[in-house]
């Protein structure tokens, strides 16, 4: 599958990300930005694919609060985005002291989710934005992660169990898909000196954070169930872009 780049991202997104190293985009604005790159007409089906994620059994803390699927794409200079054969996700210990240093084979993103209009539009938007911030990069390695963080009556869910971190990539998009019966899950952004630069909570589907990973680090507070007897979870899509000639990592976010 592939998608050809046809649009230009909104100038204010480029300006904010260039100036500050991150930007929080509320759902309405994100929806408008995405519309220039394609359709979200199958969003409901795409979001429903989070109900079919597999348990992450690699958690070194013994946690059973995270479910996920993973896929790798190539974003080419001509704007095409192509899925690559399924492969493991790897992070150096420097970036993920909890789960790094291990090639982790997660279940793949399904063909239906990968080929959805929603995901293809999100990838085209990301390619358009990040390629204009770094026009010298001809080919990007793109990793797509579907995450569900579950909170239980007796245990919070940890969106970033490794704590405040960088991902070892060039750019990151974190997009909220759904949240149900949870409190907290607040994202904080920090500069190289550790100073907090921003704090916000993704609360509505399409709320998003865009991050220049070389310039800032990020973390997310634990999520807890509001009503103990009901299902409680935070669903996010994480898309990372890094130049294809770098042997590096992706993220947990």
C-alpha positions as CSV (number, residue, x, y, z in Angstrom):
1,X,0.0,0.0,0.0
2,X,1.1,3.5,-0.6
3,X,0.0,7.1,-0.4
4,X,1.3,10.1,-2.4
5,X,1.9,13.4,-0.7
6,X,-0.4,16.1,-2.1
7,X,-0.8,18.8,0.5
8,X,1.2,21.2,2.7
9,X,0.8,21.3,6.5
10,X,-0.6,24.4,8.0
11,X,2.1,27.1,8.5
12,X,1.3,27.6,12.2
13,X,2.1,24.0,13.0
14,X,5.5,24.3,11.2
15,X,6.2,27.6,13.1
16,X,5.2,26.3,16.5
17,X,7.2,23.1,16.2
18,X,10.2,24.9,14.9
19,X,10.1,27.5,17.6
20,X,9.4,25.4,20.6
21,X,10.3,21.8,19.8
22,X,6.7,20.7,20.5
23,X,3.1,21.7,20.0
24,X,-0.2,20.5,21.5
25,X,-2.9,20.4,18.9
26,X,-6.5,20.3,20.0
27,X,-8.9,18.0,18.2
28,X,-10.7,20.5,16.1
29,X,-7.5,22.0,14.8
30,X,-6.0,18.6,14.2
31,X,-9.0,17.5,12.3
32,X,-8.7,20.5,10.0
33,X,-5.0,19.9,9.5
34,X,-5.6,16.2,8.6
35,X,-8.4,17.0,6.1
36,X,-5.9,18.5,3.7
37,X,-4.2,15.1,3.4
38,X,-7.1,12.8,3.0
39,X,-10.2,11.4,4.6
40,X,-11.1,10.3,8.1
41,X,-14.4,8.7,6.9
42,X,-13.5,5.3,8.4
43,X,-12.3,6.7,11.7
44,X,-14.9,4.6,13.7
45,X,-13.6,1.4,12.3
46,X,-10.0,2.4,12.8
47,X,-10.6,3.4,16.4
48,X,-12.4,0.1,17.0
49,X,-9.2,-1.8,16.0
50,X,-7.8,-0.9,19.5
51,X,-10.2,-3.5,20.9
52,X,-8.0,-6.2,19.2
53,X,-4.6,-5.3,20.5
54,X,-2.4,-8.0,22.1
55,X,-0.8,-8.0,25.6
56,X,2.7,-6.6,25.7
57,X,4.6,-9.4,27.4
58,X,8.0,-7.7,27.3
59,X,7.4,-5.4,30.3
60,X,10.4,-5.7,32.6
61,X,8.4,-4.3,35.5
62,X,6.1,-7.3,35.2
63,X,3.2,-5.1,34.3
64,X,0.2,-6.4,32.4
65,X,-1.4,-3.0,31.7
66,X,-0.3,-2.4,28.1
67,X,-1.6,-3.8,24.9
68,X,-0.2,-2.9,21.5
69,X,0.4,-3.6,17.8
70,X,3.3,-2.4,15.6
71,X,4.2,-1.7,12.0
72,X,7.0,-0.2,10.0
73,X,6.7,2.0,6.9
74,X,9.0,3.8,4.6
75,X,8.2,7.4,3.6
76,X,9.9,8.3,0.4
77,X,11.1,11.6,-1.2
78,X,8.4,11.4,-3.8
79,X,5.7,11.4,-1.1
80,X,4.9,7.7,-1.3
81,X,4.4,5.8,2.0
82,X,4.9,2.0,1.8
83,X,4.6,-0.7,4.4
84,X,7.7,-2.7,5.1
85,X,7.8,-6.4,6.1
86,X,7.0,-7.0,9.7
87,X,10.1,-6.6,12.0
88,X,10.9,-6.2,15.6
89,X,10.9,-2.9,17.6
90,X,14.2,-2.1,19.2
91,X,15.3,0.6,21.6
92,X,18.7,1.2,23.0
93,X,19.0,1.0,26.8
94,X,20.1,4.7,26.7
95,X,16.6,5.6,25.6
96,X,14.6,2.9,27.4
97,X,16.3,1.7,30.5
98,X,13.3,-0.5,31.4
99,X,12.6,-2.4,28.2
100,X,15.6,-1.5,26.0
101,X,18.3,-3.7,24.6
102,X,15.8,-6.4,23.4
103,X,14.3,-7.0,19.9
104,X,10.6,-7.0,20.7
105,X,8.3,-8.8,18.3
106,X,4.8,-7.3,18.7
107,X,1.8,-8.5,16.8
108,X,1.5,-6.5,13.5
109,X,-1.0,-3.8,12.9
110,X,-3.7,-5.5,10.9
111,X,-4.0,-4.9,7.1
112,X,-7.4,-3.4,7.7
113,X,-6.1,-0.8,10.1
114,X,-2.9,-0.1,8.1
115,X,-4.8,0.4,4.9
116,X,-7.6,2.5,6.5
117,X,-8.2,6.0,5.2
118,X,-7.6,7.3,8.7
119,X,-4.1,5.9,9.1
120,X,-3.0,6.8,5.6
121,X,-4.2,10.3,6.1
122,X,-2.3,10.6,9.4
123,X,0.9,9.2,7.8
124,X,0.6,11.6,4.9
125,X,0.1,14.6,7.2
126,X,3.1,13.5,9.3
127,X,5.2,13.1,6.3
128,X,4.2,16.5,4.9
129,X,5.0,18.2,8.2
130,X,8.2,16.5,9.2
131,X,9.7,16.6,5.6
132,X,9.3,20.3,5.6
133,X,11.1,20.6,8.9
134,X,13.9,18.4,7.6
135,X,13.9,18.6,3.8
136,X,17.3,17.1,3.3
137,X,16.2,13.7,4.5
138,X,15.2,11.6,1.4
139,X,13.7,8.6,3.1
140,X,12.2,8.2,6.5
141,X,11.8,5.1,8.6
142,X,8.3,5.3,10.1
143,X,7.1,3.2,13.1
144,X,3.5,3.0,14.0
145,X,2.4,1.9,17.4
146,X,-1.2,1.2,18.6
147,X,-1.2,1.4,22.4
148,X,-3.9,0.7,25.0
149,X,-3.0,1.5,28.6
150,X,-5.4,-0.2,31.0
151,X,-6.1,0.9,34.6
152,X,-7.5,-1.6,37.1
153,X,-9.1,-1.1,40.5
154,X,-6.0,-2.1,42.2
155,X,-3.4,-0.7,39.9
156,X,-2.8,2.4,37.7
157,X,-1.7,2.1,34.1
158,X,1.6,3.6,33.1
159,X,1.7,5.2,29.6
160,X,5.5,5.8,30.0
161,X,6.8,3.3,32.5
162,X,10.4,4.4,31.7
163,X,9.6,7.9,33.0
164,X,10.6,11.1,31.3
165,X,12.4,10.2,28.1
166,X,13.4,10.8,24.5
167,X,12.7,8.2,21.9
168,X,15.9,8.3,19.8
169,X,14.1,9.4,16.6
170,X,13.7,12.7,14.8
171,X,10.0,13.4,15.3
172,X,7.0,12.0,17.1
173,X,3.2,12.3,16.8
174,X,1.1,11.1,19.7
175,X,-2.6,11.1,18.8
176,X,-5.4,10.3,21.2
177,X,-7.9,7.7,19.8
178,X,-10.0,7.1,22.9
179,X,-10.1,7.3,26.6
180,X,-12.6,5.7,28.9
181,X,-13.2,6.0,32.6
182,X,-9.7,7.3,33.5
183,X,-8.3,10.3,35.3
184,X,-4.9,11.9,34.7
185,X,-2.7,10.8,31.8
186,X,-1.1,14.3,31.6
187,X,1.8,14.8,29.2
188,X,4.7,17.0,30.2
189,X,7.4,18.3,27.9
190,X,10.9,19.2,29.2
191,X,13.9,20.9,27.7
192,X,17.5,19.6,27.6
193,X,18.1,21.2,31.0
194,X,15.2,19.4,32.5
195,X,13.0,22.5,32.7
196,X,9.3,21.9,32.1
197,X,8.2,23.6,28.9
198,X,4.6,22.5,28.7
199,X,1.9,20.4,30.3
200,X,-1.4,19.2,28.8
201,X,-3.8,16.3,28.8
202,X,-5.1,14.5,25.6
203,X,-8.8,14.2,26.4
204,X,-10.7,14.2,23.0
205,X,-10.1,11.9,20.0
206,X,-7.7,13.6,17.6
207,X,-6.1,15.7,20.4
208,X,-2.4,15.4,19.5
209,X,1.2,16.2,20.6
210,X,3.9,16.8,18.0
211,X,7.5,16.5,19.3
212,X,10.9,17.3,18.0
213,X,12.6,14.4,19.8
214,X,16.2,15.8,19.5
215,X,15.2,18.9,21.4
216,X,12.8,17.8,24.1
217,X,11.9,14.9,26.3
218,X,8.4,13.8,27.3
219,X,6.5,11.8,29.9
220,X,2.9,10.9,30.8
221,X,1.5,10.5,34.3
222,X,-0.2,7.2,35.3
223,X,-3.9,6.8,34.5
224,X,-6.3,5.5,37.2
225,X,-9.8,4.2,36.9
226,X,-12.6,6.6,38.0
227,X,-15.2,3.9,38.4
228,X,-13.5,0.7,39.6
229,X,-16.1,-1.7,38.3
230,X,-15.9,-0.4,34.7
231,X,-13.3,-0.9,32.0
232,X,-10.7,1.9,32.1
233,X,-8.2,2.6,29.3
234,X,-6.3,5.2,27.3
235,X,-5.9,4.5,23.5
236,X,-3.2,6.3,21.6
237,X,-1.6,6.1,18.2
238,X,2.1,6.9,18.2
239,X,4.0,7.5,14.9
240,X,7.7,8.1,14.9
241,X,9.8,9.4,12.0
242,X,13.6,9.0,11.8
243,X,16.0,9.3,8.9
244,X,16.4,5.9,7.3
245,X,20.2,5.8,7.5
246,X,20.3,5.9,11.3
247,X,20.3,2.6,13.2
248,X,18.2,3.6,16.2
249,X,15.1,3.2,18.1
250,X,11.5,4.0,18.4
251,X,9.4,4.9,21.4
252,X,7.1,4.1,24.2
253,X,4.8,7.1,24.6
